Amino acid sequence: MSTAKAALVEHINKRHLRGLPSRARIQPASQRLKRIRAVASELLEEASALQHEAELADANATIATLGMNGAIDFFTEVQKFEIKLIKRALDLANGNQARAAKLLGLGTTTLNYKIKTYALL
């Protein structure tokens, strides 16, 4: 989970618990707060996974529309795919470029070059 997402989850405090159904108030506030943070964390991870799946579906749709009458700019499509792949690896590595490079099977210098070329950071 990225630090921004972690900060969002950690930002949930007792004030946000007001107005919950009385059934939820049986547990101490600290236990409810832990559970709410866990659920929020799970939801953020699920949203990230869904976004990744949607991006893959878009890439597959582009390939499926390729025909003899239409043309696709190969280099532009490869560049878009590389950008999505690098962003995903950086998300999985929590921004650590060395770990992201290892996930992608690239050297850190190559990944750093591509990040600068595509202005990803």
N, C-alpha and C positions, 0 to 999 in steps of 0.2 A: 504494500500500500504506500502511495506517495506521502511525503510529509504534509502536503496540503490537505490530503484526504484524512490523514491521521489527526491533524489539527482540528479539522471539522468534527470528527468523531469525539475527540477529547473536549471540544467546546461545549458539548451537551452537559448541562449541569442540573442541579436540583430545581432551578427556576423553570426549566423546560418540562418538568414532571407535573406541574400543576395542571389540573383539569383532566387528568387521566381517570378512567373509571375506578370506582371505589374498590372493585375486586383486585386491581393491581396494587392498591395501597396496603394490602396485607403484608407484603414484604417490606423490609426496611428500605429506605430511599437509596442507600448505597448499593444494595443488591439489584434494585430496579435500574439504577443508573448503569451498572455494569452490563446488565442484560440489554438495555437500550443501545449502549455503545457497541455491543457485539452484533446486534441486529443491524445497526447502521453500517458497521464495517462490512458485514455480509452483503448488504444491499449495494454498497459501493463496488464491491468486487464483482457482483453479478452484473451491474450496469457496465462495468469495464469489459467483461466477457461478452456481453450482448453487443456492445459497440464493435468489438473485434470481429465477431461473427457477421455483423452487418457489412463491415468493410470487405470481408472475404466474399460475401455474397455479391457485392457490387463488382468486385474484380471478376468473379465468375460470369456475371451478367455481361460484362464487356467482352469477354472471350466468346460467349455464346452468340453475341450479335455479329461476330466477324463473319463476313461472307465475301463472295466474289465481287459484289457491287460496292461494298463499303470498304473503307480503309481505316486502319487504326495507326496512329503514330506510335511505333514500337518504343522508341526511346522515351517518349513522354509517359507511356504506360509503365515502363520499367522503373522510371524515376518515381512515379506515384507509389508503386509497390514497394520500392526500397524505403521511401519515407515512412510509409505505414509500418513496415517491418522494423525499422530502426526505432520508431516511437514505441512500438509494442515491447521491444526488447528492453528499452530504457525504462518503461513502466514496470516490467517484471523485475528489473534489477534495481528498482527504486532510484533511478538516476545514476547509478554507478556505471561509468562507461567501460571499465575493465570487465565487469561481469556481463554487461550487455554484449560486448565484443565476443566474449567466450560463448555466450548463447548463440550468437550468429555465426560462429566459426570464423571470425575475422580477427585480424590483429588490432590492437588498440589504436595504432597510428592510422590504419585504414578507416576504422570507425570514426575517429576524431576528424579525419579529412572529410568524410561524407557528411558528418554533422555540420561542419563549417560550410561545406559546399551548398548544402540544402538549407542552411540557416535555421537549424532545428532548436538551438539554444539561445 
